[in-house]
Amino acid sequence: MKNTLGNKLNLLDFGLIGEELSIGELLHSSYKRGKKDAIKEIEKDFQNNLQSAAQSSSLLKSKLQQEDISVYDMYLKVVNFNTFKCLVIIKKEDYLTKLKRRKSYTVSEHINDTNNRIELDFSFMSLSNELVVENITSDGFIFKYGTEEKV
């Protein structure tokens, strides 16, 4: 005799009207449905975290421009579920000016302090002729600020 729910459980006022499944089959089925739901939630949370990192990076660019610091480009890297890195390329003269470089880090720290959803580390480098985008992307920075047309 197959060990089914009808044979094992006393559900008081509930009786089985559907297909008789074993407890193991029912558990497996509910686990698979729950796993799909959990994955959807995790994907949604990750997408929100990524969006938050992008918005904070964009805010940094705007705040730096208010401080007369020229941002040439920005790249975003996913470290894990809620940790990101943003590489900010600023004009060489601004990077070499100690006061402006310090101000860049101060502004980035302030933005980090206001965001408790994610961890976002900003790093700065100066614009130079030796800047190779392929090296940046090979380090995991897969998002670039702004939009590019695909050729």
N, C-alpha and C positions, 0 to 999 in steps of 0.2 A: 504494500500500500504506500502510495506517494505521501510524503509528509507535507501537507498543504496547510494554508492558513485556516481553512475550515476545520481541520482536525486539531490544530494547536491552540487557537485563540478563543477566548470567551469575551466577545466585544459587547456584552450586555445587550442593548437594543439594536445592534447592527448585525445584519446578516450579509453574507456574500452573495452578490448578484452578478458579478462579472466572472472572468476566467479565474480558475483557481491556480494560484501561483504559490510556490514555496516561499518561505520567509526570505531565504537567500536570493531568490529571483526578484522579489519585491524590493529588497534592500538594494540590490544591484541597479535596478531600474530607477529608484529614487535617487541613488548616488549619482548616476549619469545625468539626470535632469538637474540636480543641484550643482554638479560640476559645471554644466553649461551656463547656468545662471551666474555662478561665481566668476567664471571667465569673462562673461559680459560685464559684470561689475568692475572687475580688475581693469579691463580694457578702458572702460569709461573713466575710472579714476586716473589711470595713466595718461589718457588724453587730456584730462583736466590739468594734471601736473605739468605736462608738456606745454599746454597753453599758458599756464601761469608763468613758466620759465620764459616763454617768448614775450609775454607782456612785460615782465620785469626787465628783460633785456631791452625792449623797446623804450621803456621808461628811462632806463639808464642813458640811452642815446639822447633822448630829449633833454634830460637834466644836464648832461655834459655839454650839449649845444648851448644851453642857457649860461653855462660857465665859460663859454667861448673856447671849448675844447672840441676840435674837429674829429669826428668819428668817420673813418674811411669805410670800415666794414665790420661785421660781427658774425661770428659762427657759434653754433650751439651744439653741444654734445650731450648725449644721454649716458649717464654713468650707471644708474639703476632706476628703479621705480619712481623715486622721488628726489633723486640727486642729479644735478645737471651742471655743466660747465659752459661758460660763455667766454670766448676769446674775442677781445675788442681790439681792433686795429685803429690806432689814432695817428694823426699827423705827426711826423717825426719831430717837428719843432715843439709841439705840445708835449710829446713824450719826454723829450730832453729837458724841458723846463720843469725843474724839480717841484715847484709850486703847483703847476697844472697836473703833474703826475700824481702827486699826493692828493690833490682835490679829486681826481678820478677814483682813487681807492676809497676816499672818504664817502663820496656819493654812492659808490657800489655797496659799501658796508651799510649805509643808511637804508638802501633798498632791501638788502638782505634782512635787516632787523625788522622790517615791516611785513615780511612774508614768512608766516609760520607753516605754510602748507608744504613747501619744498625747501631743499637746500640748493642754492645756486652760487657757484663760485665764479667770480669774474677774474680774468687775467688780462693784462694789457701788454701790447707790443706796438712798436712803432712801424709805420709804413716804410717799406724799403723796396728797392728794385729787386732784391733777392727773394721777396715773398713769393712762395710757390703754393698755390691753392691745393695742389695734389698732396703736398706734405701735410697740410692742415686736415684734409679729408681722410688721409690715411691714419691720422691720429684719432679718428672717431668723430670729428666735427662734421656731422652729416647735414646740418641745416645752416643755410646762409641767410642773413637778414635781407629782406626785400625779395622781389620776384625776378626770376630770370626767364627769358623766353628760350624754349628748347629749339635747337636747330635740327 
